[in-house]
């Protein structure tokens, strides 16, 4: 399968879980000290990465990583919840893993990447080794997700209580993390470290993924939580960002089936422990309902995708909208180039407007926090793009400082083609001085200018 993907130019990434192993059928502790009682994780005893006899434990997991890379030809490994890999050694397991994978990549003459997932907002994970980091390649950025979802849905339960302010979304676009040392109400302490100097290609962003859907009590996708216009807005916020975009299965056509947490254990005691654990986990969200039984086969069956949906109605429209956003991202150099250097932020807070201006090579951000406006400016020689996001449910007039020149509208989420209400924005702009634009409610629009205008608009 992986070789077939490679023939089509598709890389294959494997999700590996090195922070814990499930309790059922797990006999590792009978053979060697794979676990330690020095630390505890949400899943029980921690893996022994820094105690007595931990050299052999490390080698076991590192060999596993090399096995997937070498024998199965995987191009990258996504490292699950590395904040639960508890290790106080001077040369940590993650550093040793990164070095071993880098050495194997050189032997194989291939590019191989490591993508950690972490809730700790620890910038060391993706800092270079020369700057004291672990040298991992790119991190799943939960902060971007939480900031975007907080603005889109208004939800404030659980860890979402830390989000919802528009300035946090502005900061996530500017730096990567929304929390880089600020006080977290959810954690009741300061949280995170700065990512201001870390390149954009080291952040993977998304509006939903398996964790944040599957860990909801009812497993609702964003499709069930917001309207159609918000779904298009979320798509543009991710795909037109300066970071690496990630899509959750079925997101591209608005799949409605829930993705609920399920198990298939044989131990009745373990099954009941999981049920009780799920109930306790949701206490902080104040959801007034009973979670689905994770052991019930129907919980699994409810989550099966219906790919045929993308052939009809608004599902087809959303699918084609995603395809066009992806095409634009790939064909426009300013959108394809990942950069957030030399950022300055201003914002319009009250109107809930997000404005992305994408121009030359480095990223320049202007924003006005009170009015809830963000302007992200990137450019390439002779090529410019401006993307406007309106997160307000009302139409708003703003004076975005669009550079002088002739501009064509490449995509507008309110166009009838995308089942929109019709746009108030012109299809072309001749900018010689500061102008006022009226943005339709809950919408996005991309304007382009420069040498790529013809090739961009040719397929519209």
N, C-alpha and C positions, 0 to 999 in steps of 0.2 A: 504494500500500500504506500509506504513512504517513498520507495523508488518511483512509483507511478506519479506521486505528487511532485517529486523533483523534476520529472520529465515535463510537467506542466508549469514549472517555475514556481511551485508552491512549497514553502518551508513547512516542516512539521515540528510542533512543540509538544512536549509531554509535561503534564502536571505531576510532580513528584512530591510526596509527603514524607519529609525526613524529621518532622518534629514530634510525631507520635505514630503508634500503630494501634489498630483496634484491638480490644481485649479478647474477642472471640477467636479461637484458633491461634492465638499468639503464644508460642512456647519458647520464645527467644531467651527469656530469663532462666529457663531450665538448663541452658547450655553454656551461658557466659553472662557476665555482668553488663548486659546491654542497657539496663536501667539504673537510675540512681534515686535514692530517697532524699538527696540534698535539695531537690527542687520538685515542685508540683506544677502540672499543667491542667487545663480544663479537662483533659482526657486521662488524668492519673499521673503516675510517676513519669518523670522526664527521661529522655534518652541520655545515656551517660557519654557526653561529649568532652568532659573535662576532668573526670575523676580517675581513680585507680583503674588501670586496664583499659582506659578509654582510647588508647592508640588503635587497638584492634577494632573497636566499635566504629571509630572514624573510618578506618580502612574499609570496613564492610559497606558503609554508605557511599563512600567515594567510588569504590569499585562498582557499586550499583549504577551510579551516574555515568561512569565510563562505559559500562555495559550497554546502556541505552544509546549512548552517542556512537560507540564504535560498531557494535553488532547490528543495531537497528537503524543507524544513520539519522537519528533525530538531530535537528539543527539547533534546538534550544530546550532548556528545562525551565519550567516555571516552578519555583520553590515555595511550597505552601507555608504560610504563617511562620516566617522565620523568627518573629518576635517570641515564639514559643520554643526556639532552639536556645536553651539556656547554657551559656558557656562563658566562663570567666578566665579562660586560659590566655596567655600572652599572644599565642598564635591560634586564632579561633578556627573552629571547624569550617565556617563559611569562607575564611581566607584560604585555608588549605584546599577546600573544594574548588575555589576559583583558580588557584594555581594549578591544580591537577587537570582541570578542564582546559585551561589555556595551554598547558604543555601537550595534552592529547590533540588539541586543535592544530598545533604546529606540526605534530607527527603526521596527522591525517591531511595536512594542507587544506583545512576547511575553516570556515567561520562558524563558531559555536557560541551561543549566548546563554547567560543565566539571568532569569527574571525573578527577583524575590517579591513575595507578597509580605507586607508588614503593616501592622497597625500602630507601630511605634513612632512613625515619622522620623526615623533615624537616617539622616542624610549620609552617614558614613557608609551605608550599604552601597550607594551608587557613586560615592566619591572615588577618584582614582587612588591607586596604591601610593603614588607619589605624594598625595595630599593627605595621607593617613586614613584613607578609606579602604573598603573591602574590595573595590574594583569590580563589583557586579554591574551588569550592563544596563538594566532598566527596571524600574520598580512600578508595580501596580499602584496607582495613585488613588487611594480611597478618599483623600481629602477633596480632590476634584469632584468625585462622584457625590460626596455628601453635600458640598457647597452647591452643586448644580441641582441636586434633588431637593435641597432645602428651599431654593428659590422657586422651583417648578411646582412642588406639592404643598409647601407650607407645613409639612410634617415636623413635629418637635419631640416625638417620643424617643426613648432610648438614647443612642449616640447622636441622633439628629437634633437633640436639644442644644448641641454646640454650634449648630449651623442655622442658616436662614437669612443672615445678613448679606446684602448684595456685595458689600465690600470684600467678603470672603471669597466670592466667585472671582472678583477682580484680582485679588491677590493670587488665587490659584492659577489664573492665566498668566500673571506676571512672573511668579516664582516657581510654582509647582505645588508646594504645600500651602494650605491655608493656615495651618497651625505650625509655627516655627518658634515656639517658646511662650505663646500666650496661655492664659489660664483656661482650662477646660472644665466646665461645670460637670460634665458627665464623669470625668476622671477625678475631679476635685483636686487638681494639681496642674502645674504648667506642663505643656505637651509639645514635643517636637523640636527640631533644630532647623536652621535656615537652609534653604535650597536656592538662594538667590543667584549663586554663581554656577549652579549645575545646569548643563545643557538640556534643551528640551527633549532631545532624543533619549534621555534617560527616564522619561515618564510615560507610562501607559495609562490612558484615560478612557472613561466609559460612563454611560448613563445608567447602565445596569449590568450585572454579572451574576454568576451562579450563586455566590455568597449572599449578596444583598437582596436577591429575589428568594432564594431557597431558605434564607434565615428569617424571612418574614413569617408570621404565624400562619397565614393562608397562602403564602407563596405567590402573591400577586405580582405580575409583571407591571411595568410602567403603563402599558396599554389600559389596564384596569383602574389606574389611579389618576390619569389626566386625560384631557381631550385630544382630538386629532391634531389640532394646531400645535399643542405642546409637544406631541410626539415628533413632529417635523422640526420644531425648535430644538429639542434635545438631540436629534440627529445632526443638525448643523453645528450645535455647540461642540460636539465631539469631533466630527469629521473635518470641520474647518478650523479646529484648534491648532496650535503650533506643536502639539505632542503626538505620540503614537496612538492612533485610535483602536479601540477594541469593541467588537460587537458581540452581544449575547445571542445565542442561537434563537432564531425566530424573530428577533428584534427588527430585522430589516423589512418585515412585512406586517408587523404589529400582531404577532401571535398572541392569542387570548388565553390559552391553556395555562393554568398555574404551574409553577415549578416548586413542588412541595418536598420537604425533607422526608426521605423514606429509608427504611432499613429492611433487612431480611435475616434476622438473627434466630438462632435455634434455642438459646438459653432464655427461658421465661423471665428469670431474674434480671438479666441484662436488658431485655425488652422493656420491662417496667421501669428500670432505672433511666433508660433513654426517654420514656414518656414523661417521667417526673422532671428530668433535666430540661426538656423542651418547655414545660409549663413554667419552670423557674426562670428560664432565659427570657421569657416574654413579659415578666412582671414589670420591668422598667418601661415598657412601651404602653402600658395601660390599655391593651387591646381587650375588649369585652367579649371574648368568645373562646371556645375550646379549640385548641390546635388539632389538626387532623392526626389520626393515629398513624405514626410513622411505620408501624408493622403491617398495616392494612394494605393489601395488594392494590386496592383502588387508589390509594394515595400515589402510588407509582404510575398507574395507568392514566390518571387525570393529567399528568404532565407530558404525555406524548404529543409531539408536534403534528400539526396538520398543514403540511407544505402546500396543499392545494389551495389554501386561502389566498395565496399570493396571486392567483389568477383572476380574481374578481374584486369589484368594488373598491373600497378605500384601502384594502390590503394591497391590491395591485398598485394603486397610486403611491402608497408609502414605499413599496418595494422599488418602484421606478425612481422615486425621489432619492432614496439611498443610492441607487446606481448612478444617478446624475451627480450627487455630491462627491461620490468616490471618483467619478471621471474627472470632475473639476479639480479635485485635490491632486490627482495624478498628472493632469495636463498643464496646470498653472505652476510655474516655478516657485513663486512666492508661497503658495500653499503647500507645495511638496517639500520645500526646504524647512527643516526643523531648526528653529532658532528663537531664543527669547532673550538675547543679549541686549544690553544697554536699554533696559526697560524703565519707563516712567509711567506712572498711573494717575489718572484722574477719573472721576465717575459721576454720573447723574443717578443719585440714590432714589429719590422720590418717585421718578417716573418708571423705574424698573426697566431701563433700557440698557442693553448690552450692544456696543458697537465694536466690531472687529475691523480695523483697517490693516490690510495686509499688503505691504509694498516691497522693498528691495531685499537685502540679505539679513542684517540683524533685525531684531524685533524692537520696536519702539511703541510703548503703550502710553496712552493718555486717557485719563479717566476723571470723573467727578463723582465722588462718593455720595454726596447728599442727593444728587439728581438720579443716581443709579444708572450711570452711563459708563461704559468701558470702551476705549478706542485702542485697538491693537494694530500697530502699523509695522508691516514687513514689506520688503521690496527687493527686486533684482533689477539689474541694469536694463532700463527701458520698459520694465514691466511693473504694474501696480494692481492691487486689488483692495477693495473695501467691502467688508461684510458688516451688516447692521442687524443686531438682534434686539427685538423688543420683548421683554419679559412682562410687560404691563398688559392687563386685560383691556386697556383703553388705548385708543390711538394717541400718539404723542408727537409733538413737533419739536425738533432739536436742531441746533446749528453745528453739525459735525464739520470739523475742519478738513474737508476733502481737498487734496492737492489740485492745483489748476490743471486743466486739460479736458479732453473729451472722454466720457465714460459710457460704457454699455452695461446694461443690467444682464448678468449671466443667469441668475436664478432668483426667483421670488416665491416664497412659500405660499403667498396669498393668491397667486395666479390661478385661474380656473383649471389650468392643466393639472394642478396639484390639489384640486377640489377646494380651493381657497375662495374667499369672499370677493376677491378682486383687489388689486393694489392701488394705493394712492401715490405710489412712487413712479416717476417717469421711466420709460425704457432707455432713455439716453439723458446724459447730463453734460452740459458745457459749463465748466466751472472756471470762472475768472476771479471770483472773490468769494467771501464767506456766504454760504447759502443756508436756507432753512429747509428741512425735509420733514414731511409728516409720515410717520411710520404706522402702518396698520397694527391693531392689537395682536399680541402673541404671534410674532412673525420674524422672519429673517429674509434678508436680501443681500446678494453679492453683486458688486459692481467691479468691472475690470477696465483697465486702460493700458495701452501700450502695444508692443509688437505682437502680442498673442491674442489680440481681440478676435481676429478672424477664425483662428483655429478653435478658440474657446466656444464661440457662438455658432460655429458651422453645423453642429449636430443638434441644436435646439429647434 
